[in-house]
Every structure is written in structure tokens, then in C-alpha cells.
Amino acid sequence: MKTPFRSFKAYLAEADDPSYYQDTFYFTVLISMNKDIGGSRDETKNDIRALPEVLTVTLVEPEKGGVQRDLGTKYLSTLKLHVRRPKTFNKALFMKKIVLQINNLRGVSVLRFKERLPKQRRKAFRGTYKIDESGPPLAEAMKTAADLPEDVVVVVLKESDGTGFQVYYAHRDKPNIRLKAGDLGRMEAGIDIFGTLHVGRGRNQPYEGVYIIQSAKAKDGFGPLLYDVALELAGEDGLKPDVEDVSDDASAVWKYYDTQREDIRGTMLVTDPDEYSLVMPYDRAEHPEANQHLAKVYFKKDKSVTQELIDQDKFVELKPGTQVPTPSAREELTDLAGELDIPIVKNTDLSRFDRLYEDVLITIGKQVDTLMTFDVRPSLNQRVWDKEVGVRRGVRGALMEIVDEFLEGLDLDLDVKDIVITGSIANYNWSRFSDIDVHIVLDFEEVNDNKEMVKKFFDAVRANWNKLHTILVKGHEVEIYIQDAHEPHISTGVYSLLNDEWLVKPKKIKPAIDRCTAVKKMKQLSREVAKLAAIHERGDYEAAYEFAQRIKEKIKKMRQAGLEATGIYSPENLAFKMLRRSGEIQELFDIYTQAYDRLYSLDQ
């Protein structure tokens, strides 16, 4: 009994010891672990726990706001660290010191970190209250011109050809530079506001001529002010929610406009709920009653918000064509993390950010609930294309360098007839899943009289190259193909990189999509891939190899027949795209390759 008592007495005496100092706090890190180098999560946790001043390391599960994601060769994991701060360090410097130590662990990289503040204690509530979700809480959160600091303005930049406009927040002295989520300069200046709306004009029915929100990002509470200005700019043409992706927050704003704002009028674009998928994201179209407000185009009766901004000298309209800097991939990554108010670790090795960029997008971004998002876009992908005129210079230069590297690896004297971009990225049905398909056009007969042998050779070379390289340009993976100059290529969009011009300019045609047949074909082939996987798992490599060959040939013929008959929106082509997005095409090729290797590696 005496020993515990003495320990407790010593503990009490610590408060009177001026040399004693202890300050602990929590912060979270999102780390990437290379499975082949960094080891398991538990091993990594133990390594971090062994660092000086680190007391505990625990996982933060997804339901509590963390990330725990297996990405094949890497694992992303959010960890909560309880650390003891030395007296000579402030918190920010000490967190950076710990982060640098974690970065020095083999195979481990820190993507972001943030102090985890303790939750405030709730005060006891006495009395009655009523919860009302009809709109007032949202209205109270909406900011007005009066909420903007003196040095922040709302900027409007219209396209010179009338195809759209931007509305964004900027510093008064730099109206052509948007205030962004991850902008450290903005944070250091004490400006806690950011936001940008990109708006484009629709060109196909049922929203032809209507202005459409193409992307929206803003600080909580400051988005609706930009929406109001955009509504007033749209005027009689009207403004419509994004047809591709609408966040829950944005949906709430549109619902508030639809039900609570007397100065805003909504008109249905379609009346049949079966047509909702033409005017809103497909996942929301599956719940028509809850998302009817997204099937409308909205009109504002007056321009009171713009006038209020003008009266307070907080409105700037730039001359059409004014250059607004385009962010780099590193800046976009920082901006993405900044949405969560989380600083990105500074590191001079930018290649690591390039490799992890898509992983972070997948991890932080909204998960895609459907594989079938093939509706027509109002414009080509403006990160790749300069309006509808041609490919952006930087994109063209990057793609030509990739092709040069590929051809140098072949070490053959080849007469390249053309280098073209084709596929969905060169059309109005592009999506976040689209690859940049680059076709190198050659005359196979000039290589060898046996065209079939030449084709098989190039197929093997390009498949191996694509497997070994994962190159992203503007967030889309680059796929190399070798095409015979005499082979007909069925596509409604073909652009020559060599001559920098359209060979076949895409046209916006409202697709008649047979979703039922496409899904039916996809599920049928999916079952065959599952059967193939079972054969492979039981070790029958000869049967797996032969079955994989049959499925490959079946998919190839199915897709080709669909393209020749009705084009890119044929059920056969859509079934192929769904299989590719679901990962089953990759699984098929992986089993095919593994079965071949095992089959011919056996002792004879």
C-alpha cells in the first residue's frame, strides 16, 4: 500500500516542479504505404509509435471521417497520433517535424495532416425545441454581399463567344486570380473565403441554349451568393444544375430555390421521370421524387444581388478573354486537400504527387455509384480541348512526348502516317473514366508482308507498354494503340496530333440509349468472367487460358458489331465500357496472362 501512495504523492508534487512540462495533443495524418516496401499497416503503426514524443497511434475508420483504402500496390490510411510537444516547439513546427520523420520511413509518404481539436463539451439544454428542415437553417447559413470583407470581390468573366462564364471570389487588387481552397497565400492573408462557378451553355435538347453549372466549389455558406449572381447573369436563358455531378450541399441549395425563394422561378425541362437521366446525374435520376428540383431550369426575376454588390463596390466584370491562370496538377492536389482545410506537406519531389494524384482524387472525392454515365455533355472536356477548336498546346506536347518515348523503345525504322486522338475523350460522351486513346497510324505492309504477324507483334508491344506505364494527362490515363492505315476506324471524333486538326469533328446528338439491353449484356459477360476466375483459382490453367481467349474474342466481336451497327451508344459498346469501369476487363486480361505464364512455366 505504501508504494502506490508514494507514487501518487510524487504525481501530485509534479505540479510544483517548475522544470516539469507536458503538453499533449492529437493530430491526424493520411499516409500512403507501398505494400512491397513499407510493409503492413500494423508494422507501419509500430514504426510511427517508435518515433520520439509519439504516445499512441490509432486508425481513423471511414465512418469517423478517415480513409482506409486498398489501391492495389498501395494502401491509404488515416491515423490519429497522440503526441507530446517539447517546450521549445510550437504545434505547427512540431507536427511538421513528426511528418518529416514519418516520410523518412521506408515506403511511407504523408499526403496531408491536420491537428485534431477536441470536441467542445455540450451545455445542458433545458426547455423545448423544434427541428425544421424546410429551409430557414440553410437561409441563415447563406452569405450576402455584406458578409464579404472589404478586400474580397465577386468577379464575372464571360467567354468571348458567349458559350459560358465564370463567377468567382478574388482579392480586390488581383481580380484575375481566383481565391482557391488550398491557396496558402490566401490563408496567410487571413482571407477565409474561396469559391468558383464554371457555367456553360447547353447545346442539345432538352437544355439547348440553357446555361448549365459545370463545376462548383466554395467555402461553406458562400456558394449561394455565387449562384445568385450566376442566375442573374443567365437572365431569360435560365440556369440549370449540373447534369453530371451534384453534391448534397448543392442539391440542398437548388431545393431551397425551388421551394423557398419567391424571386426565383423553376420550370421543368422534362415531365416524364423516366427522362430525368437526361437532365441530372444518373444516380439521382434513380430517385425521381426526391430530386425533381434538379430537373428544372431556374430564372431570377431581378438583379438585386448584383446591384447590391455594385453598390458596395464588391463587383468586378473582367473583359472577355482575360487570362485567368490555370492550376497545375500539384496546385489542384493542394486545392483538393484544401477543401477539407488540410495542408499538403511541402516536398520538392513532385513526382510523388504526380503518382498519387489520382489515388487522392479517388479517395477524397465522391464515390461513383453507377457505371453507366454516358449522357451527352454540353461541351468537350475543356481540360484537354481548347473550346471546340483543337487540343490544348500543353496536352498536345505531353502526348507527343509520350509517343516519341514509345517509338524510341521499339527501335524500328517506322514511317508514321499519323498520330490521332479518338474515343470518348474526343467526343461529347466523355466522363471521368475516359482514357486518352492515342493511335499511332502505320502501314503494316511496309513493316512485313505478313500483316497478321505484324498486328500481333504490335498488340503485344503496346499491351506490355500500357501495363508497365500509368501516365495521367489532365487526370485521364493515356492508352497507346498501333493502328493499320488501311484499317477502318469507327469513331465520331478523330483528331490528328501530327497535323493539329480535326479529321472527324464530333457532333452532339441526343443518344437513344437502350440501358436495359446494355446492362443485360454486361451482367451476362460479368458472370462469365466470374466463372473464369473460379476455374483459374482451382488451378486448371489450361482451361482458364482457353476460356479467357473465348471471352476476349466474344467481347471484341460484340463491341465491333455494335459500333458498326449503331455507333458508340450501342448496347454492345456500353456493355464493354461498363465492364471496363467495373474492373472486369482488367481481371479478364490478368487471368489470361497469369494462366499463360503458369501453363508454359510447368516442367515438361
C-alpha positions, -999 to 999 in steps of 0.1 A, spaced: 0 0 0 29 23 7 43 21 -28 12 33 -46 8 60 -20 43 73 -26 37 72 -64 6 92 -60 23 117 -38 51 122 -63 25 127 -90 9 155 -70 43 171 -65 49 174 -102 26 205 -103 51 223 -80 81 214 -101 90 243 -124 112 220 -146 83 197 -153 64 204 -186 40 183 -205 16 193 -233 0 167 -254 -23 170 -284 -38 149 -313 -34 153 -350 -42 131 -380 -21 121 -410 -32 105 -442 -4 82 -453 3 61 -484 21 28 -478 38 9 -506 29 -27 -499 61 -41 -514 84 -17 -494 65 -3 -465 50 -35 -451 16 -38 -434 -4 -12 -416 4 -27 -382 41 -26 -389 39 10 -401 19 19 -370 46 3 -348 73 23 -367 55 55 -361 48 47 -325 86 43 -320 92 79 -330 102 102 -302 73 120 -284 47 98 -301 25 83 -274 -2 64 -293 -12 57 -330 -47 46 -339 -67 41 -371 -94 65 -380 -122 45 -396 -142 59 -426 -174 63 -406 -154 87 -384 -141 107 -413 -109 87 -420 -97 69 -451 -89 32 -452 -84 22 -488 -67 -6 -506 -54 6 -540 -36 -25 -552 1 -17 -548 -5 10 -521 -27 14 -491 -41 47 -479 -47 50 -442 -57 78 -419 -40 76 -385 -46 96 -353 -14 104 -334 -13 114 -298 20 133 -293 38 151 -265 51 186 -275 85 196 -263 86 230 -247 109 245 -274 84 238 -303 51 253 -313 24 229 -325 27 237 -362 65 231 -363 63 200 -341 37 185 -364 59 192 -394 88 176 -376 68 144 -369 56 143 -406 92 145 -419 101 116 -396 72 96 -410 82 105 -446 117 91 -438 102 56 -431 108 33 -460 78 31 -484 57 56 -465 45 90 -477 24 116 -458 -3 131 -481 -18 155 -456 -20 163 -419 -42 183 -396 -45 190 -358 -75 172 -344 -91 196 -320 -111 182 -290 -148 185 -293 -164 211 -272 -184 200 -243 -221 203 -249 -240 225 -225 -271 211 -208 -303 221 -227 -334 229 -208 -367 236 -224 -384 226 -257 -372 230 -293 -385 222 -328 -365 208 -357 -375 223 -391 -357 212 -422 -378 232 -446 -352 259 -452 -345 285 -425 -313 269 -413 -299 270 -449 -311 306 -453 -293 316 -422 -261 300 -435 -262 318 -468 -238 347 -470 -246 381 -486 -226 410 -500 -224 424 -465 -205 393 -453 -177 399 -478 -145 416 -464 -136 449 -480 -107 433 -499 -128 405 -514 -149 410 -546 -171 388 -568 -157 386 -603 -175 377 -635 -156 366 -666 -176 359 -697 -164 338 -727 -159 360 -757 -181 337 -779 -210 336 -755 -205 299 -746 -204 304 -709 -189 324 -680 -172 321 -646 -182 337 -613 -156 336 -585 -142 353 -555 -109 372 -558 -88 397 -540 -97 433 -550 -62 440 -562 -59 408 -582 -93 402 -598 -79 378 -625 -67 353 -598 -93 331 -581 -93 326 -544 -89 288 -540 -94 263 -512 -58 253 -509 -42 287 -515 -16 292 -487 -12 329 -497 -49 334 -491 -48 316 -458 -17 336 -447 -35 369 -456 -63 359 -433 -89 356 -461 -113 327 -452 -133 328 -484 -130 310 -517 -153 298 -544 -157 294 -582 -186 286 -605 -180 274 -641 -211 278 -663 -215 267 -699 -243 270 -724 -262 237 -733 -262 228 -770 -285 198 -771 -321 190 -761 -338 192 -737 -315 220 -724 -304 236 -756 -295 273 -750 -298 270 -712 -268 279 -690 -256 248 -670 -235 247 -639 -204 227 -650 -185 228 -617 -189 245 -583 -166 248 -553 -170 273 -525 -164 279 -488 -194 268 -467 -221 294 -469 -205 314 -497 -217 292 -526 -253 306 -528 -241 341 -534 -222 330 -565 -253 310 -576 -275 342 -572 -251 362 -594 -250 333 -620 -288 333 -621 -289 370 -627 -263 367 -655 -282 338 -671 -313 360 -674 -340 348 -697 -319 318 -708 -321 304 -673 -296 284 -652 -297 247 -646 -279 224 -620 -250 202 -632 -262 173 -653 -232 152 -643 -225 156 -606 -245 174 -579 -233 173 -543 -257 170 -514 -249 206 -504 -256 219 -540 -288 199 -542 -300 215 -509 -294 250 -524 -314 242 -555 -342 227 -534 -342 258 -513 -345 279 -545 -373 257 -557 -394 258 -526 -385 289 -505 -374 317 -529 -403 337 -543 -379 357 -565 -368 326 -583 -390 306 -607 -383 270 -618 -395 253 -650 -394 216 -657 -373 206 -686 -388 171 -688 -421 159 -674 -416 121 -675 -395 108 -646 -381 82 -670 -363 111 -688 -347 125 -656 -314 108 -665 -312 132 -695 -311 163 -672 -295 152 -640 -269 127 -627 -280 91 -632 -277 82 -596 -301 110 -587 -325 101 -615 -330 67 -599 -348 86 -571 -371 109 -590 -394 121 -562 -365 133 -541 -347 150 -570 -374 167 -590 -359 201 -583 -328 191 -603 -349 186 -635 -357 223 -637 -342 254 -652 -343 284 -629 -349 321 -636 -344 351 -612 -368 379 -616 -344 408 -608 -307 416 -604 -309 428 -568 -278 407 -557 -255 420 -584 -268 456 -578 -261 452 -540 -225 441 -548 -221 470 -572 -234 494 -546 -209 481 -520 -180 482 -546 -176 444 -544 -184 435 -581 -159 433 -609 -166 422 -645 -135 414 -665 -131 420 -702 -140 388 -721 -108 368 -730 -89 379 -699 -64 352 -690 -71 335 -656 -41 312 -646 -48 275 -650 -37 255 -619 -10 228 -622 -16 192 -611 3 200 -579 -19 230 -573 -51 210 -580 -40 184 -555 -33 211 -529 -67 227 -537 -84 194 -533 -70 189 -498 -77 225 -490 -114 218 -494 -111 199 -461 -89 227 -446 -59 203 -445 -24 215 -455 -5 194 -480 31 185 -470 56 205 -489 81 183 -508 104 191 -536 99 156 -551 69 165 -572 69 131 -589 54 116 -558 25 140 -561 21 130 -598 19 93 -589 -5 98 -560 -27 125 -576 -54 101 -590 -53 80 -558 -61 110 -537 -88 121 -561 -104 87 -558 -100 86 -520 -113 121 -511 -137 125 -539 -173 113 -541 -176 76 -549 -193 68 -582 -225 48 -575 -232 39 -611 -212 25 -640 -235 39 -666 -229 76 -670 -229 80 -708 -252 110 -714 -241 138 -738 -220 166 -723 -227 202 -731 -190 206 -743 -158 187 -748 -135 182 -718 -121 217 -715 -90 204 -696 -80 186 -728 -96 208 -755 -94 245 -762 -132 250 -766 -141 230 -797 -112 243 -819 -84 219 -811 -64 202 -784 -46 224 -758 -10 231 -766 3 216 -733 -17 185 -738 -5 180 -774 31 185 -763 28 160 -735 11 134 -757 37 138 -785 65 132 -759 48 100 -748 45 88 -784 82 97 -790 93 77 -760 71 47 -771 86 47 -806 122 50 -793 116 19 -772 106 0 -804 139 8 -820 124 3 -855 126 25 -886 89 32 -890 72 57 -912 44 71 -890 15 82 -912 -4 100 -884 -9 102 -846 -45 106 -836 -67 110 -805 -100 92 -806 -126 76 -784 -149 92 -758 -123 118 -748 -126 132 -783 -164 133 -781 -193 147 -761 -198 115 -742 -165 118 -722 -165 112 -685 -141 109 -656 -135 73 -667 -124 82 -702 -89 73 -713 -70 94 -738 -67 69 -766 -37 78 -788 -35 58 -821 -1 56 -840 -11 50 -876 13 28 -896 11 9 -929 16 -27 -917 25 -39 -952 56 -16 -951 68 -34 -920 62 -70 -933 41 -88 -958 26 -109 -930 1 -83 -917 -13 -107 -891 21 -113 -876 28 -75 -876 -6 -69 -858 1 -95 -831 36 -81 -826 24 -45 -822 -5 -57 -800 19 -74 -777 43 -45 -775 16 -19 -769 -2 -41 -743 31 -45 -724 39 -8 -726 4 2 -713 7 -24 -685 41 -10 -674 32 27 -677 4 46 -659 6 81 -673 -21 107 -665 -26 138 -686 -52 161 -670 -64 133 -648 -70 108 -677 -49 78 -683 -31 76 -717 -35 44 -737 -13 38 -767 -26 18 -798 -10 8 -831 -34 11 -860 -30 -1 -896 -35 28 -920 -58 5 -941 -80 -4 -911 -113 14 -909 -117 31 -875 -152 37 -864 -154 69 -844 -174 101 -845 -144 121 -831 -108 118 -845 -81 145 -840 -47 145 -857 -19 154 -833 6 153 -861 -13 179 -882 -30 196 -852 -65 194 -868 -98 175 -866 -101 147 -891 -136 138 -879 -152 166 -858 -177 152 -832 -213 162 -833 -237 165 -804 -265 140 -810 -290 131 -783 -284 94 -778 -311 68 -777 -297 45 -750 -310 10 -746 -300 8 -709 -319 -25 -703 -301 -44 -731 -267 -29 -722 -270 -39 -686 -282 -74 -696 -252 -79 -718 -228 -66 -692 -242 -89 -665 -241 -119 -688 -204 -113 -695 -197 -105 -659 -210 -139 -649 -186 -155 -675 -157 -136 -660 -167 -148 -626 -168 -184 -639 -133 -178 -654 -120 -166 -621 -133 -198 -604 -116 -220 -630 -83 -201 -625 -85 -203 -587 -88 -241 -587 -56 -244 -608 -69 -255 -641 -47 -231 -661 -52 -247 -695 -90 -245 -692 -87 -209 -678 -64 -198 -707 -87 -213 -734 -119 -198 -717 -102 -164 -714 -94 -165 -751 -130 -172 -759 -144 -144 -737 -119 -119 -752 -129 -128 -787 -166 -127 -778 -162 -92 -763 -142 -80 -792 -168 -92 -818 -197 -79 -797 -183 -44 -794 -172 -42 -831 -207 -53 -842 -224 -27 -820 -201 1 -832 -207 -8 -869 -244 -11 -864 -254 19 -842 -222 35 -830 -208 45 -796 -241 43 -778 -249 8 -789 -258 -16 -761 -228 -37 -770 -203 -8 -767 -219 4 -735 -217 -31 -720 -180 -31 -728 -175 3 -712 -193 -8 -680 -171 -40 -678 -140 -19 -682 -151 6 -655 -161 -22 -631 -125 -37 -635 -137 -70 -650 -119 -63 -683 -87 -59 -663 -95 -90 -643 -100 -110 -676 -66 -99 -690 -49 -105 -657 -62 -141 -656 -54 -146 -693 -17 -135 -687 -13 -154 -654 -28 -186 -669 -5 -184 -699 26 -179 -677 17 -208 -654 7 -231 -683 40 -226 -701 62 -225 -670 54 -261 -660 81 -287 -662 77 -307 -694 
